[in-house]
Amino acid sequence: MKKALIGIGFSVAALTLALSNAQDQTTLKILGFKVGAELAALPALNERFTKETGIKVEYEAISDAGGFAEVIRTRFAGGDVPDVFMNHGRDEAKTFAPAGYMADLSAEPWVKTLTASAASVAKIGGKTYLLPAEFVSLGLYYNTALLEKAGIKSLPQTYSQFLSALNTSKTKGINPFLVPGKDGWAFVTSLIMATELWRTNPDLTEDMLAGKVKFDSTGWRTVFTNLANLGKRGLIDTTLNLGIDGSQAMNEFKAGRLAFLVHGSWEVTGLKKNFPNLKFGFMGFPSGPANTKPVGIVLPGVAWAVSAKSKNAVAARKYVAFWAQEKNLNDWLVSANAFSPLKGGVVPLPSEMKPFSDAAADDRAINFPLADWPAGFQDAYAKATIEAMQGKDIRTILRGLDQSFSKK
Amino acid sequence: MTWKPSTIAFFVLPALAVYGLFVIYPTFSGLLLSLTDSKGVGQGQFIGLANYARMLEDSQVRTALLNTVIYTVLVTFFQNALGLGLAVWLGNMPELRNSLRVVFLLPSMLSMLVVGFIWSYLFSPLGGPINEMLQALGLGSLKRVWLGDPGIALFSIVGVHVWMYLGHSTAIFLAGYLGLPSELRDSAAIDGATGWVRFWRVEWPLLAPATTVAVTLTLLGSSKTFELPFVLTRGGPGDATMLSSLTVFQNAFAGERFGYATAIALVTLVGVVIISNVVSSALRRREQLI
């Protein structure tokens, strides 16, 4: 009896100690939009963080399709804030930082390690609120086997060569190109077709914001006319494209039934792993005239921020600092096929991305312009691209865009 | 028995408090929000009726309101017409009635989002089952880009909505149909009324109470539809399937115009309340003619 009582006593004491330890351990609540295969190295990094610091991490994933942008806004408005949360570049920060929802990270030591472009993404109103964890890219996927089958010997470098490649593919019975219009990929395609405008005027975004360059101008007219002509020339089936989304188009590419597709670099790992027989590459978009080379788009992908009202502010800052360490960040970058935001940061990219990384190294990559365009303008631009594909008058569309742009 | 006012208040106040907290307060709070330029975070500035004035110039809102009316009318008509037809059929098929009633109700037990994703796959123009089936049946000329053609996209979504909630209307009409006095049917049969004449002259007027319930519920349900067009088309192509609920969502979350979105929501609410009251009153008057 005595032994049993002692045993129970020890058990209760051990349980109490364990519970008290568990209560002492800080648990960070993290909200992000990366789900499924997109999580890449995130779970392993979270485990490493817990091992190194003793701080537990609870990562809650809400996909973009599942309404991440809406959920996080509602949570902030309701006071149910995560300690750390993901941003799409600076999309959320542009609204949340001025509203006082984000902690000022300007004094963090890692701020000095950011490249100039990463530092500019991280700053709102002169203060640093974000750690940009990656720069992802938008470019043109091509199916090497289909191009060979069509007799296309070299990758298109100019827009006329691109049209020629589409024509050749089509005549050989190959679906040449898709511009999915059900979600955002039609406007991404139109933006990458517009990279020629930034190649000739690197200050185009600033000029547009200052009202010096309008949408109803020669350059944008050419871009939208080129987009509309893809359907008019029978290179894409406009109605079909308006009825599919980016993932459906990517599925066609994965199935080896599509020659070209504009999409993001984050698909490369999945394509290599799950479709080992698919021979493909990823390049900038051939948007320019003769004697020019393809241009890609880079954009800040995941960026970390700390809630101003986090109850675990110290631990939250530690988590962001952990991500800013090169060895940790590189694991993420390799798994996401992304470029580094750190000074001197070099990440090995798959060979399929060489044409794109060559373009980036050759300074043939522009920043994603939507990040600097007025909030809410994206919808108007997306609608305009669909209207152009539907064959509506280009100048009327562009004048409408100018009106929307100036109203925002 | 006469109850004291304090006793009545004792029973009524809790319900009133809940109603006030979850219905009255949000409505008035929304009204105030619609008079601001709120972005959904932080405090908005008071801008009077500017949001309502803006709606008059916003072609997307006009299109969305018109689409909502078309959508609501089509869903209300087809869901109830088909539901009534099925109810009459099931009413005369006692051996199949119970099992088929459950089968027809099954789609409505699924989440609307799930239904949207399932139909997005079925409608796919890239090897989607519907087009493939048409092809296999030798009806290849009927293949369509169901969600990409502005001329049919709204009707495709109407079809999904009707498929999903057909069982509801069927169940309501069936309950009414089975409750009809059999002696009236027998009397009509003796008088020589059979088939369509018996249905149109005797059964249909007697189904007035069921019609009121089914039509009112469908009207309210379809006028606030959001998930199906959100998943299937996001309002596109262009604004072909833009409904007022989607406009509210896009303005609030993508456009960061909470004040404006609330104004659109309130105008839609007022419209739905007026229309549903008019229809409901007309249907109740019809009930009194029985």
HADDOCK unambig.tbl for C-alpha pairs under 7 A between the chains (distance, minus, plus):
assign (segid A and resid 70 and name CA) (segid B and resid 253 and name CA) 6.05 0.50 0.50
assign (segid A and resid 77 and name CA) (segid B and resid 41 and name CA) 6.23 0.50 0.50
assign (segid A and resid 99 and name CA) (segid B and resid 41 and name CA) 6.41 0.50 0.50
assign (segid A and resid 99 and name CA) (segid B and resid 42 and name CA) 5.36 0.50 0.50
assign (segid A and resid 182 and name CA) (segid B and resid 233 and name CA) 5.96 0.50 0.50
assign (segid A and resid 182 and name CA) (segid B and resid 234 and name CA) 6.98 0.50 0.50
assign (segid A and resid 182 and name CA) (segid B and resid 236 and name CA) 6.81 0.50 0.50
assign (segid A and resid 239 and name CA) (segid B and resid 145 and name CA) 6.57 0.50 0.50
assign (segid A and resid 239 and name CA) (segid B and resid 148 and name CA) 5.42 0.50 0.50
assign (segid A and resid 239 and name CA) (segid B and resid 149 and name CA) 5.66 0.50 0.50
assign (segid A and resid 240 and name CA) (segid B and resid 125 and name CA) 6.43 0.50 0.50
assign (segid A and resid 240 and name CA) (segid B and resid 145 and name CA) 5.68 0.50 0.50
assign (segid A and resid 240 and name CA) (segid B and resid 148 and name CA) 6.07 0.50 0.50
assign (segid A and resid 242 and name CA) (segid B and resid 148 and name CA) 4.45 0.50 0.50
assign (segid A and resid 242 and name CA) (segid B and resid 237 and name CA) 6.12 0.50 0.50
assign (segid A and resid 243 and name CA) (segid B and resid 145 and name CA) 6.07 0.50 0.50
assign (segid A and resid 243 and name CA) (segid B and resid 147 and name CA) 4.94 0.50 0.50
assign (segid A and resid 243 and name CA) (segid B and resid 148 and name CA) 3.43 0.50 0.50
assign (segid A and resid 375 and name CA) (segid B and resid 255 and name CA) 6.70 0.50 0.50
assign (segid A and resid 376 and name CA) (segid B and resid 254 and name CA) 5.97 0.50 0.50
assign (segid A and resid 376 and name CA) (segid B and resid 255 and name CA) 3.93 0.50 0.50
assign (segid A and resid 376 and name CA) (segid B and resid 256 and name CA) 6.47 0.50 0.50
assign (segid A and resid 383 and name CA) (segid B and resid 238 and name CA) 5.99 0.50 0.50
assign (segid A and resid 386 and name CA) (segid B and resid 237 and name CA) 6.95 0.50 0.50
assign (segid A and resid 386 and name CA) (segid B and resid 238 and name CA) 6.10 0.50 0.50
assign (segid A and resid 387 and name CA) (segid B and resid 238 and name CA) 6.35 0.50 0.50
